[in-house]
Amino acid sequence: VQLQASGGGLVQAGDSLRLSCTISARPLSSARMGWFRQAQGKERTFVAHVRWGYGTTSYADSVKGRFTISRDKSENTAYLQMNSLKLEDTAVYYCAADPGSGSWKTFGQGTLVTVSS
């Protein structure tokens, strides 16, 4: 399985950005696709995930109400809509896939999001 992430860039605080992640093989209903991020000098942390089958979602407290994760089954793609971006959202964002085992097995190459004041 391969993941291809895109959509990062340089934006100003308060702006919006949408990240995309396409997976090379159709996930099972029990699978999850998610996003993690890693700021410079810090550990990678969880941002959000979506259950492929039912579309149920989960978010880190720091992004609740601002970020929305979704998936398009026909495109084998997950999206992360990021609104009201803050300086502290600056990081490399990685998409990830859990095949249904409960563990994140595959990570994509990362896409850089930079939020400026």
The 8 nearest C-alpha neighbors of each residue, nearest first, counted from 0:
[[1, 23, 24, 2, 22, 105, 96, 25],
 [2, 0, 23, 22, 3, 107, 105, 24],
 [1, 3, 22, 107, 21, 20, 4, 23],
 [2, 4, 21, 20, 107, 22, 1, 5],
 [3, 5, 20, 19, 107, 2, 109, 110],
 [6, 4, 19, 18, 7, 110, 20, 3],
 [5, 7, 18, 17, 19, 8, 110, 4],
 [8, 6, 112, 111, 110, 5, 18, 9],
 [7, 9, 112, 113, 111, 10, 6, 110],
 [8, 10, 113, 114, 112, 11, 7, 115],
 [11, 9, 114, 115, 14, 113, 8, 12],
 [10, 12, 115, 114, 14, 116, 13, 9],
 [11, 13, 85, 84, 116, 14, 114, 115],
 [12, 14, 83, 84, 11, 85, 15, 82],
 [13, 15, 12, 83, 11, 84, 10, 82],
 [16, 14, 82, 81, 83, 84, 13, 17],
 [15, 17, 81, 80, 82, 18, 14, 6],
 [18, 16, 80, 79, 81, 6, 19, 78],
 [17, 19, 6, 79, 78, 5, 7, 80],
 [20, 18, 78, 5, 4, 77, 6, 79],
 [19, 21, 4, 77, 76, 3, 94, 78],
 [22, 20, 76, 3, 2, 75, 77, 4],
 [21, 23, 2, 24, 75, 1, 76, 20],
 [22, 24, 1, 0, 2, 21, 25, 75],
 [25, 23, 22, 0, 26, 75, 1, 21],
 [24, 26, 75, 27, 23, 22, 72, 74],
 [27, 25, 30, 24, 28, 98, 51, 75],
 [26, 28, 30, 29, 25, 98, 51, 99],
 [29, 27, 52, 51, 30, 26, 53, 50],
 [28, 30, 99, 27, 52, 51, 50, 31],
 [31, 29, 99, 98, 27, 97, 28, 51],
 [32, 30, 50, 97, 51, 49, 96, 33],
 [33, 31, 96, 49, 48, 95, 97, 50],
 [32, 34, 48, 95, 47, 94, 49, 96],
 [35, 33, 94, 47, 46, 93, 95, 48],
 [34, 36, 45, 46, 93, 44, 92, 94],
 [37, 35, 92, 43, 91, 44, 90, 93],
 [36, 38, 43, 90, 91, 42, 41, 44],
 [39, 37, 90, 41, 40, 91, 89, 36],
 [38, 40, 41, 37, 90, 91, 42, 89],
 [39, 41, 38, 42, 37, 43, 90, 91],
 [42, 40, 38, 39, 37, 43, 44, 90],
 [43, 41, 37, 44, 40, 38, 39, 36],
 [42, 44, 37, 36, 35, 41, 45, 38],
 [45, 43, 35, 36, 42, 37, 46, 41],
 [44, 46, 35, 47, 59, 34, 36, 43],
 [45, 47, 35, 59, 34, 58, 44, 36],
 [48, 46, 58, 34, 57, 33, 45, 59],
 [47, 49, 33, 57, 32, 56, 34, 31],
 [50, 48, 56, 55, 31, 32, 54, 51],
 [51, 49, 31, 54, 55, 52, 53, 30],
 [50, 52, 28, 31, 30, 54, 53, 49],
 [51, 53, 28, 50, 54, 29, 27, 30],
 [54, 52, 55, 50, 51, 28, 29, 49],
 [53, 55, 50, 51, 49, 52, 56, 69],
 [56, 54, 50, 53, 49, 57, 51, 52],
 [55, 57, 49, 48, 54, 50, 58, 68],
 [56, 58, 48, 47, 49, 59, 55, 46],
 [59, 57, 47, 46, 63, 60, 62, 48],
 [58, 60, 46, 61, 62, 47, 63, 45],
 [59, 61, 63, 62, 58, 46, 64, 57],
 [60, 62, 59, 63, 58, 46, 65, 64],
 [63, 61, 65, 60, 66, 59, 64, 58],
 [64, 62, 60, 65, 58, 61, 66, 59],
 [63, 65, 66, 62, 67, 82, 60, 61],
 [64, 66, 82, 62, 63, 83, 81, 67],
 [67, 65, 81, 80, 62, 82, 64, 63],
 [68, 66, 80, 79, 69, 81, 65, 64],
 [69, 67, 79, 78, 80, 49, 47, 66],
 [68, 70, 78, 77, 49, 67, 79, 71],
 [71, 69, 77, 76, 78, 72, 68, 51],
 [70, 72, 76, 74, 73, 75, 77, 69],
 [71, 73, 75, 74, 70, 76, 51, 25],
 [72, 74, 71, 75, 76, 70, 25, 77],
 [73, 75, 76, 72, 71, 21, 70, 77],
 [76, 74, 72, 21, 22, 73, 71, 25],
 [77, 75, 21, 74, 20, 71, 70, 22],
 [76, 78, 70, 20, 69, 19, 71, 21],
 [79, 77, 19, 69, 18, 68, 70, 80],
 [78, 80, 68, 18, 17, 67, 81, 19],
 [79, 81, 17, 67, 66, 16, 68, 78],
 [80, 82, 66, 16, 15, 17, 79, 65],
 [83, 81, 15, 65, 84, 66, 14, 80],
 [84, 82, 13, 14, 15, 65, 85, 12],
 [83, 85, 13, 12, 82, 14, 15, 88],
 [84, 86, 12, 87, 88, 114, 13, 83],
 [85, 87, 114, 88, 89, 115, 12, 84],
 [86, 88, 85, 89, 114, 90, 84, 38],
 [89, 87, 85, 86, 90, 84, 114, 113],
 [88, 90, 113, 87, 114, 112, 86, 38],
 [91, 89, 38, 37, 112, 36, 111, 92],
 [90, 92, 111, 37, 110, 36, 109, 112],
 [91, 93, 36, 110, 109, 35, 90, 111],
 [94, 92, 109, 35, 34, 107, 36, 95],
 [93, 95, 34, 107, 33, 106, 35, 20],
 [96, 94, 106, 33, 105, 32, 34, 107],
 [95, 97, 32, 105, 103, 31, 104, 98],
 [96, 98, 103, 31, 99, 30, 102, 104],
 [99, 97, 30, 100, 96, 31, 26, 27],
 [100, 98, 30, 29, 97, 101, 31, 27],
 [101, 99, 102, 98, 97, 30, 103, 29],
 [100, 102, 99, 97, 103, 98, 30, 31],
 [103, 101, 100, 97, 104, 99, 98, 96],
 [102, 104, 97, 96, 105, 95, 101, 106],
 [103, 105, 97, 102, 96, 106, 98, 95],
 [106, 104, 96, 95, 103, 107, 97, 0],
 [107, 105, 95, 94, 93, 96, 108, 2],
 [108, 106, 2, 94, 109, 93, 3, 95],
 [107, 109, 93, 106, 4, 110, 3, 2],
 [110, 108, 93, 92, 107, 91, 4, 111],
 [109, 111, 92, 7, 91, 5, 4, 93],
 [112, 110, 91, 7, 90, 92, 8, 113],
 [111, 113, 7, 8, 89, 90, 91, 9],
 [114, 112, 89, 9, 8, 10, 111, 115],
 [113, 115, 86, 10, 11, 89, 12, 9],
 [116, 114, 11, 12, 86, 10, 113, 9],
 [115, 12, 11, 114, 86, 85, 10, 13]]
